[in-house]
Structure formats: structure tokens, C-alpha cells
Amino acid sequence: MNENKPKTSYSHIIWLSSLFLGVVLLGLCCILRAKPAMATLFIFLINYLFVHMLQDFLTPVSPEKLPNLAVLTANQWGKKLLRPADDGLNNLEGVKIALFGVEEDRTGQTECFLAPDTIRRQLYLLYNWEPGFAIADLGNIVAGNTRSDTCFAVQKVVAALLREGIIPILMGGTHDVSYAQFLGHAEAESSTSVVVFDEKIDLFTTPAETGAEDLSPDGFLYPLLTRKLNLSGFAHIGYQRYLTDPEMVNTLENLHFECYSLGEIRNNIEEVEPLVRHAQMISLDLSCLRAADAPGAVALSSNGLFAEEACRIARYAGLSDHVTSIGFYQFNPPQDLQDQTARLIAHMIWYFAEGVMNRKGEQPETDKRTYLTYIVNFKDSDHEIAFFKSKKSGRWWMKVPVRKKYTLIPCSYSDYETACKDEIPDRWMKAFLRFNN
């Protein structure tokens, strides 16, 4: 952690942006009723406010910290990304994904504030294969005077991007920044399902230690899991049993959340796909990767996800029509070896973006013509489960009753096989208990 690094105050932005936004929205409501022709002007003003609010929170990256853009080819990311320094970003219309870094590391005693620009130096060298490339690099959120300042900025940027239909990719910072990422979702959406990848379950914070300045990378999950009005689902993936207190697993299971150890997903990595497909927010602690593949992770373990598995999971997340943000945390560049971890994070971002550009827009609730329906009846009861398989992607869903209605949740072919053996799938049972309690 660099204590001498200059900090930024965001307090002057809070009142000005909120007041201006309130005035513009009020004026829009009034004029739309009387003079619809003025709508275009006010939409322009709202977009102007949105872009300039982002510019207040975000600092463009200095060219000296990036690869030499002049020598990059037209198809490399460094040439294709929209950047404030080059384009001014006066309009984000058409942008699907926005990258930004978070230079916050006070709670982890590391130098994670260096992570965003270190990742960029590798990401900018990668080649784009997608004709619909529409990605912006917004720069970095510089650490505020306090950790709360930084988290406020992260929350507001995430919320603003989500409202515009833009997917944020967060780079760097300690893992507790995930809570600010979640608060951005809570501000912009009614409820959010979260998936966390980590070697441990970060529930070490007690109820008395949930203030913004008290959160740590080992305890940020407590306030997240207790925001029941905003949290519609949670899954923890990749914990290593010898590093995890069994009480942490019991806590999640008692809340009917899903929890999978490294061994459970290692046996069948495809089972991760329905979990990330159901989420809106993904948070990945680099410590869930094995040290041989990610030597720059803050906490190193000889075991963990392989690099290929991590990239596959990132693509699963990108292909999901529901995932609207992803964050990569706990990368400490000074301990990296020959930029190996930075390259891997860049590859994961590349696979995530490729997935986003190839989303299918599948909605089994509304477009049943493109789905096969399978009804599984259970022998000793009148209970049945309806499964749906997409003709386009081969992905599966199953119907779960919610009081007098029902909802569809992503599942796998193995869940269908389990039901065919006259057994209720664990995924179905956990969802049923969670939705009906």
C-alpha cells in the first residue's frame, strides 16, 4: 500500500451532480407534459450530465503508462478502445462495455492500486475478432481521502453505467471494493444476484464492524448478505476446504445460498455455467487461481482454478444475458512474475467481452417456440418439474414455484438427469427454499 500516493476528495461532486440531475429530471417531467418537442433537448442534457459525472469521478490514464499506441495495429484493443484522452467521450451511445480501474488498497496492505494500469498494458496488446466491438476505457477512480470516498465513487459510476445499459468491468483494488460494486447494482436495480469466486469465504466481519471504514477483504460479505431487499441470490464458488471454516459454509447453506468447493467444480466445470448465467454481478478474487497461473494474487495457494478454467468461466459470464458487471480484485503487481497474472486477467477480460458480443438474447419465459419442454413426473407424489432446453444454445432452465407463481432458473443437463432418476435436484431445492421463505 502506498501511503504517499495523493488522495482525491469526491465530496464536491456529490451535491452538484445530485442537484443538477434532480433539476434536469424535474424539468424533463414538466416539459414532456406540455411540450413534447423539448424532449430531445432534455435527453441531450441528461446524457451530458451522465458523461460529465463520469469524468468527475474518473481520471484518464496517462499515455506513459500504456503501450505505445502508435505501433499497434488497427485490430488491437489499444487502437479500438474508446478513451477519454483520445475521444473526449462526449457520448457513450452504442458502447456495450466500459472498463475502469479502482486504485483502492488501504484495507489489504498491498499495492493493488497499481493493478489497473498493469492489466491495461497487457489488454491493449490483444487482438479483437468481433465486428461489433463497442468498448470504452474510462480511466481510473483514484483513491479518495477516505475509503468511503472511493467506494462512493465506485457505487455511483457502476450505477450510472448500469442505468445506461453499459456493462462495467472493474479492474484492481482489494476484494472489499466488491461491496461498492454491489451497492451500485442496488442503486440501479431492484434486486441483484451475486456470484463470488474466492479461495475463502470472506465472512470474518462481525455485526459491529460493518462500517465503510471497517470493511476488509476478509469480511465484506457480511453487509452484502444482510441486504436482503437488494440480494435475490448468492453463490460462492471455488473455496478451498482446508482454508475455510466449516461454519462459513453452514451459514451460506442455512440461508439457502449455493456454495461450491474447488473440488466440486473441478470434477465438472460445466456446472459453473448455470450459476453465472443466473447472476447480475460477478466478483472474482485472483486468489481463487492457483499460484502457478496467478503469482501476482495477494493470497497464494498451490491449488486453485487453472488459467484455462478461469477463461472459460469468464466466457460463460459474458454469454449470460443477465450478467451486467464483473470485477477482478486482489492483484498485487509487484509480486507478479513477468506479467503472468496481468496477462491472465487481460485474457479473462477478452473472453468476457467476446461472450458479451455473442449473447443470444434468450428469454424462455416469452419465446417458447425456440425451446424444447421436458416434464419430469415423480413416482411417489404428484410433483413435477418442467425443464426447458434452448434450440439455439443447448442451455437449460427449470421451473421453480414461487408462492402462487413460478420463476425459471438456469440449470444444467445433469439437473435434468437427476430429476429423471426420481430425485429432486439440489439446485431446484435451494432455489425453492430461498424464494419461498
C-alpha positions, 0 to 999 in steps of 0.5 A: 500500500502506498501511503504517499500516493495523493488522495482525491476528495469526491465530496464536491461532486456529490451535491452538484451532480445530485442537484443538477440531475434532480433539476434536469429530471424535474424539468424533463417531467414538466416539459414532456407534459406540455411540450413534447418537442423539448424532449430531445433537448432534455435527453441531450442534457441528461446524457451530458450530465451522465458523461460529465459525472463520469469524468468527475469521478474518473481520471484518464490514464496517462499515455506513459503508462500504456503501450505505445499506441502508435505501433499497434495495429488497427485490430488491437484493443489499444487502437479500438478502445474508446478513451477519454484522452483520445475521444473526449467521450462526449457520448457513450451511445452504442458502447456495450462495455466500459472498463475502469480501474479502482486504485483502492488498497488501504484495507489489504496492505498491498499495492493493488492500486497499481493493478489497473494500469498493469492489466491495461498494458497487457489488454491493449496488446490483444487482438479483437475478432468481433465486428461489433466491438463497442468498448470504452476505457474510462480511466481510473477512480483514484483513491479518495481521502477516505475509503468511503470516498472511493467506494462512493465513487465506485457505487455511483459510476457502476450505477450510472453505467448500469442505468445506461445499459453499459456493462462495467468491468472493474479492474484492481483494488482489494476484494472489499471494493466488491461491496461498492460494486454491489451497492451500485447494482442496488442503486440501479436495480431492484434486486441483484444476484451475486456470484463470488469466486474466492479461495475463502469465504470472506465472512470474518466481519462481525455485526459491529464492524460493518462500517465503510471504514471497517470493511476488509477483504476478509469480511465484506460479505457480511453487509452484502448478505444482510441486504436482503431487499437488494440480494435475490441470490448468492453463490460462492464458488471455488473455496478451498476446504482446508482454508475455510471454516466449516461454519462459513459454509453452514451459514451460506447453506442455512440461508439457502445460498449455493456454495461450491468447493474447488473440488466440486467444480473441478470434477465438472466445470460445466456446472459453473455455467448455470450459476453465472448465467443466473447472476447480475454481478460477478466478483472474482478474487485472483486468489481463487487461481492457483499460484502457478497461473496467478503469482501476482494474487495477494493470497497464494495457494498451490491449488486453485482454478487453472488459467484455462478454467478461469477463461472459460468461466469468464466466457460463460459470464459474458454469454449470460444475458443477465450478467451486467458487471464483473470485477477482478480484485486482489492483484498485487503487481509487484509480486507478479512474475513477468506479467503472468497474472496481468496477462491472465486477467487481460485474457479473462477480460477478452473472453468476457467481452467476446461472450458479451458480443455473442449473447443470444438474447434468450428469454424462455419465459416469452419465446417458447417456440425456440425451446424444447419442454421436458416434464419430469413426473415423480413416482411417489407424489404428484410433483413435477418439474418442467425443464426447458432446453434452448434450440439455439444454445443447448442451455437449460432452465427449470421451473421453480414455484414461487408462492402462487407463481413460478420463476425459471432458473438456469440449470444444467443437463445433469439437473435434468438427469437427476430429476429423471432418476426420481430425485429432486435436484439440489439446485431446484431445492435451494432455489425453492427454499430461498424464494419461498421463505 
